[in-house]
Amino acid sequence: MDIGIGLPTTIAGTTGEQVVEWARRADRAGFSSLGTIDRLVYDNYEPLIALAGAAGATERIRLVTSVLLAPLRRSAAMLAKQAASLQKLSNGRLVLGMGIGGREDDFEASGARMDQRGKWLDEALAEMTAIWGGERAIGPDVRDNPPTVILGGGAEAAFRRAAQYGDGWVLGGQPPEGFVEPRDKLRAAFREAGRSERPRALAIGYFSLDDDPESQARATIGDYYGFLGDYAEQIVQYVAKGEDTIRERVRGFEAVECDELILFPSSPDPEQVDKLAAAVL
């Protein structure tokens, strides 16, 4: 199983210097990917722009949106061009994970229709695939090496989209035992679509190797998910705190045939990169 690390771009107050240094250290340490997650109405960095900054500071590490809330962008052509640009700038390292989103405030701020988000993504995936295939002259030519596409979400439509347009799927913030059923649904969707290859199945999680991991996770991850009310506390409690818990979490996902686990931090301190590398790589 590959092990990636999330950028601290959804931690309020994170500086640009911290993001770039984080990316450099992750690239040197041997992590498989740099991940981002997405939200509009919050003090966080836009994922594709953050990954573009990381691309310039790194050489080999994959750049993953896990996931980008695609319907908030409203223009499939613009998103296709942005993704193709990052694919070219990074020498083919973009993994474009996309989901539909679910926060009303994000949709209100973007002007996108929340009730049409699934339909929009279906149409956007078809349009973006056509653009990357050279059917429309929009953006850099990536016909020989388009962005890798993965989908997020637990609805049946997410697995259908992954099989029709993507290379895999990503689970968001659940324990290993919650990975098995959707993994099997993903594989079944690929078989039903006539695809013989095994799809990549990824997962994301959270960790803290801070001096006071409980307080740190509550201050950052708890704040980010505060809109979920009492459920935010459950997310805080599920953060892997300390080396032993992190290693146990990694072993749990390895046991359920996860292809890549991307661990997101509770702190923007780049020292967390080195500490996580020492624990799991």
Secondary structure, 3 states (H helix, E strand, C coil): CEEEEECCCCCCCCCHHHHHHHHHHHHHHCCCEEEECCCCCCCCCCHHHHHHHHHHHCCCCEEEEEEEEHHHHCCHHHHHHHHHHHHHHCCCCEEEEEECCCCHHHHHHHCCCHHHHHHHHHHHHHHHHHHHCCCCCCCCCCCCCCCEEEEECCCHHHHHHHHHHCCEEEEECCCHHHCHHHHHHHHHHHHHCCCCCCCEEEEEEEEECCCCHHHHHHHHHHHHCHHHCCHHHHHHHHCEECHHHHHHHHHHHHHCCCCEEEEECCCCCCHHHHHHHHHHC
